[in-house]
C-alpha cells in the first residue's frame, strides 16, 4: 500500500502519512483511531507511547 492510497482511504494528505512514518508528527487521538479502525487493530499496535 502506498502512502497516497492510505491517505485517500482515511481522508488525510499523503504528507500527513509521511510525517507520521518519519516521526515528525504525532497523530491526534482521532487520527490514531481512524488508522486503527482501518487496519482493524488496537491503537497500541500502531503507536508506541513513551512516558516522560
Biopython code that builds the backbone (N, CA, C, O; Angstrom):
import numpy as np
from Bio.PDB.StructureBuilder import StructureBuilder

atoms = [
    (1, "UNK", "N", (0.840, -1.164, 0.000)),
    (1, "UNK", "CA", (0.000, 0.000, 0.000)),
    (1, "UNK", "C", (0.892, 1.235, 0.000)),
    (1, "UNK", "O", (1.876, 1.301, 0.737)),
    (2, "UNK", "N", (0.549, 2.193, -0.813)),
    (2, "UNK", "CA", (1.334, 3.424, -0.850)),
    (2, "UNK", "C", (0.804, 4.424, 0.177)),
    (2, "UNK", "O", (-0.307, 4.291, 0.690)),
    (3, "UNK", "N", (1.623, 5.412, 0.454)),
    (3, "UNK", "CA", (1.186, 6.484, 1.357)),
    (3, "UNK", "C", (-0.046, 7.177, 0.790)),
    (3, "UNK", "O", (-0.964, 7.527, 1.532)),
    (4, "UNK", "N", (-0.066, 7.374, -0.516)),
    (4, "UNK", "CA", (-1.190, 8.043, -1.157)),
    (4, "UNK", "C", (-2.478, 7.230, -1.023)),
    (4, "UNK", "O", (-3.543, 7.787, -0.757)),
    (5, "UNK", "N", (-2.378, 5.922, -1.205)),
    (5, "UNK", "CA", (-3.557, 5.057, -1.069)),
    (5, "UNK", "C", (-4.110, 5.102, 0.351)),
    (5, "UNK", "O", (-5.321, 5.207, 0.547)),
    (6, "UNK", "N", (-3.222, 5.021, 1.341)),
    (6, "UNK", "CA", (-3.659, 5.079, 2.735)),
    (6, "UNK", "C", (-4.264, 6.442, 3.045)),
    (6, "UNK", "O", (-5.313, 6.531, 3.682)),
    (7, "UNK", "N", (-3.609, 7.485, 2.601)),
    (7, "UNK", "CA", (-4.110, 8.837, 2.847)),
    (7, "UNK", "C", (-5.519, 9.004, 2.286)),
    (7, "UNK", "O", (-6.396, 9.548, 2.957)),
    (8, "UNK", "N", (-5.734, 8.543, 1.069)),
    (8, "UNK", "CA", (-7.064, 8.656, 0.466)),
    (8, "UNK", "C", (-8.091, 7.829, 1.227)),
    (8, "UNK", "O", (-9.238, 8.249, 1.379)),
    (9, "UNK", "N", (-7.688, 6.662, 1.704)),
    (9, "UNK", "CA", (-8.610, 5.774, 2.420)),
    (9, "UNK", "C", (-9.095, 6.382, 3.731)),
    (9, "UNK", "O", (-10.247, 6.183, 4.117)),
    (10, "UNK", "N", (-8.224, 7.122, 4.419)),
    (10, "UNK", "CA", (-8.632, 7.701, 5.703)),
    (10, "UNK", "C", (-8.831, 9.217, 5.622)),
    (10, "UNK", "O", (-9.045, 9.882, 6.636)),
    (11, "UNK", "N", (-8.759, 9.751, 4.401)),
    (11, "UNK", "CA", (-9.075, 11.148, 4.121)),
    (11, "UNK", "C", (-8.151, 12.150, 4.805)),
    (11, "UNK", "O", (-8.592, 13.101, 5.450)),
    (12, "UNK", "N", (-6.853, 11.903, 4.641)),
    (12, "UNK", "CA", (-5.831, 12.861, 5.058)),
    (12, "UNK", "C", (-4.887, 13.049, 3.877)),
    (12, "UNK", "O", (-5.065, 12.415, 2.837)),
    (13, "UNK", "N", (-3.904, 13.898, 4.022)),
    (13, "UNK", "CA", (-2.954, 14.102, 2.938)),
    (13, "UNK", "C", (-1.832, 13.071, 3.005)),
    (13, "UNK", "O", (-1.562, 12.492, 4.057)),
    (14, "UNK", "N", (-1.184, 12.856, 1.863)),
    (14, "UNK", "CA", (-0.032, 11.969, 1.827)),
    (14, "UNK", "C", (1.066, 12.508, 2.728)),
    (14, "UNK", "O", (1.813, 11.737, 3.330)),
    (15, "UNK", "N", (1.168, 13.825, 2.824)),
    (15, "UNK", "CA", (2.177, 14.439, 3.681)),
    (15, "UNK", "C", (1.948, 14.084, 5.146)),
    (15, "UNK", "O", (2.904, 13.920, 5.904)),
    (16, "UNK", "N", (0.698, 13.965, 5.542)),
    (16, "UNK", "CA", (0.387, 13.560, 6.918)),
    (16, "UNK", "C", (0.898, 12.158, 7.180)),
    (16, "UNK", "O", (1.511, 11.905, 8.217)),
    (17, "UNK", "N", (0.656, 11.255, 6.264)),
    (17, "UNK", "CA", (1.126, 9.876, 6.418)),
    (17, "UNK", "C", (2.648, 9.846, 6.448)),
    (17, "UNK", "O", (3.242, 9.146, 7.269)),
    (18, "UNK", "N", (3.276, 10.600, 5.559)),
    (18, "UNK", "CA", (4.733, 10.663, 5.528)),
    (18, "UNK", "C", (5.286, 11.183, 6.848)),
    (18, "UNK", "O", (6.261, 10.639, 7.366)),
    (19, "UNK", "N", (4.680, 12.221, 7.393)),
    (19, "UNK", "CA", (5.138, 12.799, 8.659)),
    (19, "UNK", "C", (4.961, 11.830, 9.821)),
    (19, "UNK", "O", (5.798, 11.778, 10.722)),
    (20, "UNK", "N", (3.880, 11.067, 9.805)),
    (20, "UNK", "CA", (3.677, 10.052, 10.841)),
    (20, "UNK", "C", (4.761, 8.982, 10.761)),
    (20, "UNK", "O", (5.347, 8.602, 11.774)),
    (21, "UNK", "N", (5.020, 8.504, 9.554)),
    (21, "UNK", "CA", (6.008, 7.444, 9.375)),
    (21, "UNK", "C", (7.413, 7.889, 9.748)),
    (21, "UNK", "O", (8.203, 7.100, 10.266)),
    (22, "UNK", "N", (7.720, 9.140, 9.486)),
    (22, "UNK", "CA", (9.073, 9.631, 9.753)),
    (22, "UNK", "C", (9.247, 10.157, 11.172)),
    (22, "UNK", "O", (10.353, 10.536, 11.558)),
    (23, "UNK", "N", (8.163, 10.184, 11.956)),
    (23, "UNK", "CA", (8.246, 10.635, 13.337)),
    (23, "UNK", "C", (8.238, 12.142, 13.504)),
    (23, "UNK", "O", (8.524, 12.646, 14.590)),
    (24, "UNK", "N", (7.916, 12.863, 12.452)),
    (24, "UNK", "CA", (7.877, 14.328, 12.520)),
    (24, "UNK", "C", (6.553, 14.845, 13.069)),
    (24, "UNK", "O", (6.423, 16.029, 13.380)),
    (25, "UNK", "N", (5.578, 13.960, 13.187)),
    (25, "UNK", "CA", (4.235, 14.360, 13.603)),
    (25, "UNK", "C", (3.659, 13.275, 14.483)),
    (25, "UNK", "O", (3.778, 12.088, 14.178)),
    (26, "UNK", "N", (3.034, 13.680, 15.578)),
    (26, "UNK", "CA", (2.312, 12.750, 16.439)),
    (26, "UNK", "C", (0.837, 12.813, 16.080)),
    (26, "UNK", "O", (0.253, 13.893, 15.992)),
    (27, "UNK", "N", (0.256, 11.673, 15.877)),
    (27, "UNK", "CA", (-1.154, 11.611, 15.486)),
    (27, "UNK", "C", (-2.056, 12.102, 16.603)),
    (27, "UNK", "O", (-1.803, 11.861, 17.784)),
    (28, "UNK", "N", (-3.103, 12.789, 16.209)),
    (28, "UNK", "CA", (-4.149, 13.131, 17.162)),
    (28, "UNK", "C", (-4.865, 11.841, 17.544)),
    (28, "UNK", "O", (-4.733, 10.829, 16.856)),
    (29, "UNK", "N", (-5.602, 11.874, 18.605)),
    (29, "UNK", "CA", (-6.352, 10.691, 19.020)),
    (29, "UNK", "C", (-7.333, 10.287, 17.925)),
    (29, "UNK", "O", (-7.518, 9.098, 17.661)),
    (30, "UNK", "N", (-7.954, 11.262, 17.296)),
    (30, "UNK", "CA", (-8.915, 10.979, 16.222)),
    (30, "UNK", "C", (-8.225, 10.274, 15.047)),
    (30, "UNK", "O", (-8.743, 9.285, 14.528)),
    (31, "UNK", "N", (-7.066, 10.776, 14.631)),
    (31, "UNK", "CA", (-6.336, 10.158, 13.523)),
    (31, "UNK", "C", (-5.841, 8.768, 13.916)),
    (31, "UNK", "O", (-5.921, 7.838, 13.114)),
    (32, "UNK", "N", (-5.342, 8.617, 15.117)),
    (32, "UNK", "CA", (-4.896, 7.303, 15.588)),
    (32, "UNK", "C", (-6.049, 6.308, 15.556)),
    (32, "UNK", "O", (-5.870, 5.153, 15.168)),
    (33, "UNK", "N", (-7.217, 6.752, 15.959)),
    (33, "UNK", "CA", (-8.407, 5.897, 15.955)),
    (33, "UNK", "C", (-8.788, 5.514, 14.522)),
    (33, "UNK", "O", (-9.120, 4.358, 14.260)),
    (34, "UNK", "N", (-8.742, 6.470, 13.600)),
    (34, "UNK", "CA", (-9.060, 6.188, 12.194)),
    (34, "UNK", "C", (-8.108, 5.133, 11.632)),
    (34, "UNK", "O", (-8.541, 4.191, 10.967)),
    (35, "UNK", "N", (-6.823, 5.292, 11.899)),
    (35, "UNK", "CA", (-5.843, 4.337, 11.398)),
    (35, "UNK", "C", (-6.065, 2.948, 11.998)),
    (35, "UNK", "O", (-6.006, 1.943, 11.290)),
    (36, "UNK", "N", (-6.316, 2.902, 13.293)),
    (36, "UNK", "CA", (-6.557, 1.621, 13.958)),
    (36, "UNK", "C", (-7.790, 0.931, 13.385)),
    (36, "UNK", "O", (-7.785, -0.280, 13.166)),
    (37, "UNK", "N", (-8.835, 1.700, 13.146)),
    (37, "UNK", "CA", (-10.043, 1.123, 12.559)),
    (37, "UNK", "C", (-9.771, 0.612, 11.150)),
    (37, "UNK", "O", (-10.219, -0.473, 10.779)),
    (38, "UNK", "N", (-9.040, 1.393, 10.375)),
    (38, "UNK", "CA", (-8.746, 0.999, 9.000)),
    (38, "UNK", "C", (-7.999, -0.333, 8.965)),
    (38, "UNK", "O", (-8.323, -1.209, 8.163)),
    (39, "UNK", "N", (-7.000, -0.485, 9.833)),
    (39, "UNK", "CA", (-6.201, -1.702, 9.858)),
    (39, "UNK", "C", (-6.778, -2.782, 10.769)),
    (39, "UNK", "O", (-6.229, -3.881, 10.854)),
    (40, "UNK", "N", (-7.888, -2.475, 11.451)),
    (40, "UNK", "CA", (-8.570, -3.409, 12.339)),
    (40, "UNK", "C", (-7.636, -3.937, 13.428)),
    (40, "UNK", "O", (-7.532, -5.141, 13.664)),
    (41, "UNK", "N", (-6.961, -2.989, 14.082)),
    (41, "UNK", "CA", (-6.062, -3.301, 15.194)),
    (41, "UNK", "C", (-6.283, -2.283, 16.306)),
    (41, "UNK", "O", (-6.964, -1.277, 16.110)),
    (42, "UNK", "N", (-5.707, -2.550, 17.466)),
    (42, "UNK", "CA", (-5.765, -1.591, 18.569)),
    (42, "UNK", "C", (-4.772, -0.453, 18.292)),
    (42, "UNK", "O", (-3.753, -0.652, 17.631)),
    (43, "UNK", "N", (-5.083, 0.720, 18.801)),
    (43, "UNK", "CA", (-4.193, 1.875, 18.630)),
    (43, "UNK", "C", (-2.791, 1.539, 19.123)),
    (43, "UNK", "O", (-1.802, 1.946, 18.514)),
    (44, "UNK", "N", (-2.705, 0.803, 20.216)),
    (44, "UNK", "CA", (-1.411, 0.459, 20.799)),
    (44, "UNK", "C", (-0.561, -0.398, 19.874)),
    (44, "UNK", "O", (0.661, -0.441, 20.022)),
    (45, "UNK", "N", (-1.180, -1.073, 18.933)),
    (45, "UNK", "CA", (-0.423, -1.872, 17.978)),
    (45, "UNK", "C", (0.218, -1.010, 16.896)),
    (45, "UNK", "O", (1.177, -1.436, 16.252)),
    (46, "UNK", "N", (-0.299, 0.187, 16.693)),
    (46, "UNK", "CA", (0.215, 1.081, 15.662)),
    (46, "UNK", "C", (1.205, 2.109, 16.205)),
    (46, "UNK", "O", (2.133, 2.519, 15.508)),
    (47, "UNK", "N", (0.996, 2.520, 17.457)),
    (47, "UNK", "CA", (1.791, 3.611, 18.016)),
    (47, "UNK", "C", (2.415, 3.197, 19.338)),
    (47, "UNK", "O", (1.807, 2.490, 20.141)),
    (48, "UNK", "N", (3.634, 3.652, 19.541)),
    (48, "UNK", "CA", (4.344, 3.426, 20.792)),
    (48, "UNK", "C", (4.369, 4.739, 21.559)),
    (48, "UNK", "O", (4.893, 5.737, 21.063)),
    (49, "UNK", "N", (3.813, 4.750, 22.755)),
    (49, "UNK", "CA", (3.760, 5.947, 23.569)),
    (49, "UNK", "C", (4.774, 5.844, 24.682)),
    (49, "UNK", "O", (4.702, 4.938, 25.512)),
    (50, "UNK", "N", (5.727, 6.772, 24.707)),
    (50, "UNK", "CA", (6.730, 6.787, 25.762)),
    (50, "UNK", "C", (6.257, 7.685, 26.886)),
    (50, "UNK", "O", (5.765, 8.788, 26.650)),
    (51, "UNK", "N", (6.410, 7.208, 28.110)),
    (51, "UNK", "CA", (6.091, 8.037, 29.259)),
    (51, "UNK", "C", (7.274, 8.953, 29.541)),
    (51, "UNK", "O", (8.433, 8.539, 29.485)),
    (52, "UNK", "N", (6.958, 10.185, 29.840)),
    (52, "UNK", "CA", (8.045, 11.147, 30.103)),
    (52, "UNK", "C", (8.389, 11.187, 31.559)),
    (52, "UNK", "O", (9.277, 11.938, 31.963)),
]
sb = StructureBuilder()
sb.init_structure("model")
sb.init_model(0)
sb.init_chain("A")
sb.init_seg("    ")
for serial, (resi, resn, name, xyz) in enumerate(atoms, 1):
    if name == "N":
        sb.init_residue(resn, " ", resi, " ")
    sb.init_atom(name, np.array(xyz, "f"), 0.0, 1.0, " ", f" {name:<3s}", serial, name[0])
structure = sb.get_structure()
